[in-house]
């Protein structure tokens, strides 16, 4: 017998008490045995259909909480969602129960009805592409933003699920984001909610600038920051910003600074809070980044500048980066945004760049080992240049390249040409030169005495002084050497003709080009010159 059979029989009987009890038992079974939710059963489709019909046939079901809770479990099944919740009747029912529609017929007083209906909508939007039409339904979005704006009237759980819902809407559909920001002033509603959360939290005894969040407020802050990330990302592609947008982005920086200096009463939640703040800052267009709003700049103009104190909010992110890298925890969702943000900040602020350059890439003194060998932070970072995670390795390489003021010579000196080649090739800098960013000449990177003494012995590819080794051709006659060279050339030719390898050269623009093409172009040029 299928798990849904008792509930279906109760519905067919029409007895309200029996229906309520059967649905409650069904919900309790699934709650205690999550694996039962995974099974594909036709009876799930039938139960969803029957419950939707019950709601449509009655304006006020006495067992509405049990019924909508059952719908929540059923909405986790992709096939049920596709058949019953993407069509108009099921869609409108959920909107009405979630109080996200103008229909007055479904004004249930139980908060759990509204809460579970919102959870159903989250499942539906996440699981079905056909349901993404909801993400551009202006009346639904306006009602949702209104809920965010009136957050004080709702319970914590309701606020969390409302934020998860608007996160999905803003993440899955560009048109939905546009409605939120342009028609509903949604970014302001989210920032007001965030500001209220900050102001209602106690001050952190460990710092003068942060807060001590409860577990609930930590969750709310994280959800708000995720929504801000979505709403701001489109602005990174804009060229003109309104006065309101600029002010809202400045507020985002200020609130994130406070959050970076804050902690959660549950220590395990603090890192996620800080990462969410870092992501929100990264979503701000670089041209709109007001660095002073992120740093702890002293209000006392007579006090001497203390970069170590000012940079405390950013150091929180660097500490997360260091902790993950040193423990070989390579997670794209954590490291990539932090690395991208640090690169942006270092490009825009020479003080921040110099501070992190001294901290992460101090002058080299050890040339006996390769740059990626060792247990220091810098060694671990350079080792990531050859990691299989493309986003992380490119992010690390870009960050260190910026610390080197995008100077190819300086970059190679710290990392070795072999490690640097990937980034240099992607930017057409294999022949040397500088990146696109213009840096001040205020700080120099003069060679240390150790480097000057070792420079002629350093292998530029590996970045270290190799141990002396005997020549592999020692003792060979000239004929043997010629035979070996011919054999090597023949092997390379076979591999190349079979497309197993492709010999490359460096083109005039500093990028990689097939060697065969380069030779061909050279021959054409020589023929043209001889003519």
N, C-alpha and C positions, 0 to 999 in steps of 0.2 A: 504493500500500500504506500502510495506517495505521501510525503510529509504534508502536502496541502489538502489531502482528502477530508480530514475532519473539519477543517475550516469551510471547505466547499459544501459539505453536507449541512453544516450549521446554517450557512447562508441560504441554502435551498429550503431549509425548514422555516425560515422567516422569524424565528424566535430571537428577540434582541439579546436576551440574557445568554442564550446558547452561543450566539454569534460572538458576543463580547468575550466569553470565556474561551472559545475555540481560537480566536485571534490572539488572545493574550498568551495561551499555551504555545501557539506557533511562534510568536515573537520570542518567548523565553527560551524555546528550544534552539532557535537560530543564534540567539545572543550567547548561549553557553556552548554552542558547537559551531563555530564559524566555518569549519570545513564543509558543513552541510549546505552552505550558501553557494558553493562552487558548482554543485551538480546541475546539469542541464535537464530540466523536467518540463514537459508540456503543461503539467498541472500548474506551474508557476504562471504561465500565460493566462490560464483560465481564472486563477485566483485574482490576478491583477484586473482582469476584465470585470469580474463580479464586483470587486470593491469600488472601482470607478463608477459602475452603474448604481451602486448603493448611494454614493455621494451625490450623483446627478439626480437621483430620484427623491432625495430628501434634503431639505434645507438645513436640517440640524440632526445629525446622527448622534444618538446617545453614547455610542462607542467610537466616536471619532478619533480619539487618541490611539486606541488599539488599531483602528483601521489604517490611519496614516502611518503608524509605525510599521505595519506590515508592508505598506507601499514603499517605505524607506528600504526595507530589506530587499524587496523585489526589484527596486530601481538599481540595485547593484549588478543585476543581470543584463548584459548588453542586448540579448535577444528580446527581453521583456521591454526594455527601454525603446528599442527600435519599433516594436509593434504597438505599444500602448501609450508611450509618453512623448513621442514626437508628433503624433497627430493632434489635431486641434482640441478635441475634448479632453484628453489626458493632460495636455499642456495647460489649458485654461483652468482645469481643476486645481493643479498644483499652484498656479499663480494666485488663485482665489484663496486657497487654504493658507498660503504664505503671506497673505495680505499685501500682495504686490500687484493687485488688480483693482479696478474701480467697482467690481461687483459687490453689492452689499448683502448678498444672500448667504455668504459664508463667514459670518462674523462669530466664529467660535471664541469663547472666552478663555479656554484652556491654552496656556502658552505653549504646551508641548505639541499642539496641532500645528501652530505656526512654525515652530522650530523644526519639526520633522519634515514638514512640507518644503522648507528651505533646504534641508539636507537632501531631499529627493531631487530638487532642482540642481543642486551641485552635481549629483551623480549623473543626471540626465545630460547636462551641458558637457560634462567631462567625457562621457562615454559615447555620445552620438554627434556625428558631424551634422546630421539633419537638424539637431536641436540648436545649432549655433545661430539660427535665425533669432533666437531669444536674445542673443548678444547684441543685436542691433534693433531690438524692440524698444522704442523710445519711452513708451509709457511704463514698461517694466523697469527700465533703467532709472527713470526719474523717481519711481516709487522706491527703488533700492537705495539710491543716493539720499533720498529723504530719510530713510531709516538710519543711514549712517549719520546724517545731520542731527537726528533726534536720538542719538545713542543713549542719552541719560535716562530715557524712558524704558529702555530694554534691559533684560538680564545679561549677565556676562556671556552665557552660552549663546544667546540670541545675537549679541554683537559679534561674537567670533564667527558664527556661521554666516552672518550677513557680510562680513569682511571676506570670508572665503568665497562667497558667491560673487562679490564684485571683483575679486581677484581673478576668478575664472573668466568673467565677462571681459575684463580689461586685457587678459592675456591672450584670449583666443580670437578676438576680432578687432581689427583696427577701427572699424566704423563704430563699434561699441565704445572704444576709448575716446573717440571724437565726441560722441554724445555725452559721455561722462564729463569731459573737460569743458566743452564748448556750450552745451545746452543746459547742463545741470550744475556747473561750477563745482564739479566733484572733487577736484584737487584741494580746493579750499575746505570742503567738508571733511576730507581726510586729515588735513593739517590741523583743523580745529579740534578734531577728535584726539589727534596725537598731542597737541598742546595741553588739552584738558587732562590727558593721562599723565603727562609730565608734572603739571602743576598739582595734581592730586596725590602725587607720590612723595614719600618722605625723602629728605636729603640724605645723601650717602655720607656716613661718618668718615669714610676713608679718604674722601676728596672734598674739595670745596665747591665743585662744579657739577657733580653727578647726582644721580638718584639711586635709591634702593627700591627696586620694583618687587612687588609680590609676584607669585607665579602667574596669577591671572593677568596682571598688568604687563608682565613680560610677554605673554602670549598675544595680548592686544597690540602691543608695540610692534612685534614681529609681523603680524598680519597687516597692520597699517603701512609699515615700511615696504612690504612686498607689493602692496597696491600702488604706492608712490613710485616704486621702480617701474611698474608697467606704464603708469600715466606719464612719466617723464621721458621714457625712452624715445618716443616719437619726436620730442624736442631736440634730440641729438642730431636729427637730420634737418632741422629748421635753420633758416638764416636770419630771420627777424623774430624778435620776442617782444610781446606786449609788456606794458608796465606791470600788469597783474602777474604775468608769468614770471617775470624777473623777481618780483617781491616774494612769490611763492617758492621759487627756487632758493632764494636767500634764507627763507624760513626753514626750508628743508635742511640746509647746511647747518643752521644754528641748532635745530632740534637733534640732528644726528650727532653733532659735537657733544651735546649733553648726554645722549644715549651711549656714546663710546666711552664716556667717563663714568657710566653707571654700571651697576651690577644687579643680578637677580637674587632673590632670597634662596632660590634653588641654584647652586653654583653650576650645575650641568646645563642650565638654560642660558647662561651669560654669553657663551661663545656664539650661539645662534643669534642672540640679540645683536651682538657687535657685528657679525657677518651681514645681517640684514641692514644695519646702518651703513656699512661699507658699500653694499650694493646700491642703496638709495643714493648715496653720494656719487657713485660711479654713473648713475643714470642722468645726472645733471650734465648738460653740455659743457665741455671744457671752457668755452668762451664765457660762460655764465658763472663759472666757479669763482666765488669771492673767497679767496684763500683765508683772509683775515677772519671770516665768520666761522671757519673751521678750527683755526688755531686759538690757543689761549693767550691772546694778546692782552698785555697789562693795560688797564685803564689809566694808570699813572704814567703820564708822559715823561716824568722826570726819572722814572725807574729804568735801569739799564736793561736792554733786551736780553732775554735768556731763551735761546732757541730750544734747549732741552726741555724747559717748562712749557713753552708754547706748543711744541710738537707732540705733547702727550696724547691727544686724541688719535693722531695718526699712528703713534707707536703701538697703540692697542692692536691695530691691524697688522703691523709688522711682527708683533709678538705671536699673533695667530699664525702668520705665514711661517715664522721660524719654528714654532712648535710642530707644525705639520711636516715641514720639510726635514727637520732633524730626526723625526720619527718615521720618515718614509710613508707618510699618509698623504697620498697624492689624489686629491678629490677635485675635479674640475670645478664643481659648483662652489667650492670654498676658495680655491687658490686663484682661479682665473680672474674673477672680479677684483680681488685684492691687488693682484699684480697690475691689472689694467689701470686701476685707480692710482696706485703708487707711481706708475709711469706718467700719468696725466699730471699729478701734483708736482713731480720732479721736473717736468717740462715747463711748468708754469711758475715755479718758484726756485730760484737759484739757492736760496738758503736751505730749503728742504732737500734739494739735490745734494748740496755739499755735505749736509749732516748725514744723510744715508750713505753717501760715498765713503765718508770716513768710517762709518759704522760697519758697512758691509764689504766694501772693497778698499781696505787700507793698502798702502804701498806694499808691493810684493817684496819679500826678503828670501823666501824659500824657492829655489829654482831646481832643487834636486828631484822634486816630485812634480807630476803633472798637476795642472790647476784643479782638475776634478778629483784628485786623490786627497784623502784626508777627512777629518771629522768636523771641520769647521763649517760654519754656515755658508761661507762663500764657496767652499769645495762642494757642498751638497747642492747648492744652486747651479753651479756650472755643470755638475753631473747630470742635471735635469735637461741640459741642452740636447741630449741624445735619448731622452725618455720617449716611450711609445705614445704617451698622451700629448697629442699635437697642440692642443690649446694651452696646456701648462708649459710645455717646452718653449713655445713661441712667446708666451707671456713673460717667462723668466729671462729669456734672451733679450727681449725688448727692454725690460726693466734695467738690466745690467748695462745695456747699450746706452740707455739714457743717462745712467750714472757716469758713464764714460763720455758724456757730452756728445754722443753719437759720432765719436771719432773712431775710424776704423783702426788706426794704429794703436790707439790707447786700448780699445776693446780687445784686439788681438794680444796685446801685451799681458792683459789680465787673464784671458781665457784660452789662448792658443788658437792658431788659425783653423785647426781641425774642428774644434768646438764651435767656433764663430762662423764657419763656412755656411751653415744653413741659413742663418739670418742675413748674412751678407749677400748670398745668392738671391734670396727673395727680394732684396732691395736694390739689386744691381750695383753692389759695392765691393765685389770681389777684387776689383782693381785698386781699391783704396778710396779715400775721400771722406766725406762727412754725410750724415743724414740731413733731413730737411729742416729740422729745428735749428734756430739761431740761438746760441748761448752766449752769455757775457764772458768777457775775458778776465773777470775779477779774480777768479780762482785758477791756479795753474796746477799742473800735475807733473812736476819736475821728477826726473828719474832719480831713484835712490842710488847711493854708492854701490849697493849690492847689485843692482840691475846693470849699472854701467860696467862693472867688472865682469858680469856674467853674460852680457848681451851677445857677444860674438860666439859664445858657446851654446846658446839656447837654440834648440830646434824650434823654428817658428810654427811648425804644424802642431807639435805636441805641447809646446809652451814650457818645456823643461830641458835641463841639460842631461842628455842620455849618457848612460854608462858606456865607457869605451868598449867596443867589440871588434873582434878581428874581422877582416874583410872576407866575405863568403867566396870571393874569387881568388883568394890568396893561394898561390901555388899553381894556378891555371896557366896554360900557355895561351898565346894570342889566338891560336886557332880554336881552342876550347871556348874562349870567351866569345868569339864571333859566332860559333855554333850555338851557344847558349842564348845569345841575343837574337839570333834568327828564329830559334825555337820559341822564344818568348813573344816575338812579334807575330809569329804564325798562330800561336794560341790566342792572342788578343784579337787577331783578325777573325778567327773562327767564332769566338764568343760574340764579337760585334756583328758579324753577318747573320748569326742566329738570333739576334736581338736580345741576347742574355745580358749584355752590357752595352753601353753606348759611350764611347770616349767623348769627353766634352772639353771645350776650351773656353776662355774668357773673351767675350765680345768687346767691342769698343766702348759700349755703355756699361761695362762692368758686370753684365749678366752672363749666365752660362749659355753657350750655344754648342750644337753638335760639332765635333772636330772636323768631320767630313765636309760639313757646310762651310766651316771657316777656311779650310784648305781650298775648297772650290771658289769661294769669294776672292781669296788671295790670288789664285791663278787668273781669274777673270780680270782683276785689277792690273796684274802684271802684263797680261795680253793687251789691255787697253793702253797702258803706259808705253808699251813697245810700238803700238800703232802711231 
